[in-house]
Amino acid sequence: MLKRQALFFAVLAAPGIAFSALHRHPVFLWTLAPAVPAAWWAASPVTWPAWLWQGLRRSVPCSLLFAAVLWLLS
């Protein structure tokens, strides 16, 4: 379960890390805080390969939402 959470945390943290690197200040790293519960939610206890598709179906829209909020704030 921890590997699943780490995978989906990487998907969800990517916009925050990208925006922090592009704008060269760590203000956008606050998006890592909501990525933790979202990754926990995306990594549901389902068997392989259903957990991958279900987790991506949950984490990609959240990641896009994080990116949209960052884009609006920048």
Residue pairs with C-beta under 8 A, 6 or more apart in sequence:
1 43
1 45
4 42
4 43
4 51
4 55
5 39
5 40
5 43
6 39
7 43
7 55
8 38
8 39
8 42
8 43
8 55
8 58
8 59
9 35
9 36
9 39
11 39
11 42
11 56
11 59
11 60
11 63
12 35
12 38
12 39
12 42
12 59
12 62
12 63
12 66
13 31
13 32
13 35
14 63
15 31
15 63
15 66
15 67
15 70
16 28
16 29
16 30
16 31
16 32
16 35
16 66
16 70
17 29
19 28
19 31
19 67
19 70
19 74
20 26
20 27
20 28
20 29
23 74
28 70
28 73
28 74
31 66
31 69
31 70
34 66
35 66
38 58
38 59
38 62
39 59
41 58
42 54
42 55
42 56
42 58
42 59
42 62
43 51
43 55
44 51
44 54
44 55
44 58
45 51
46 54
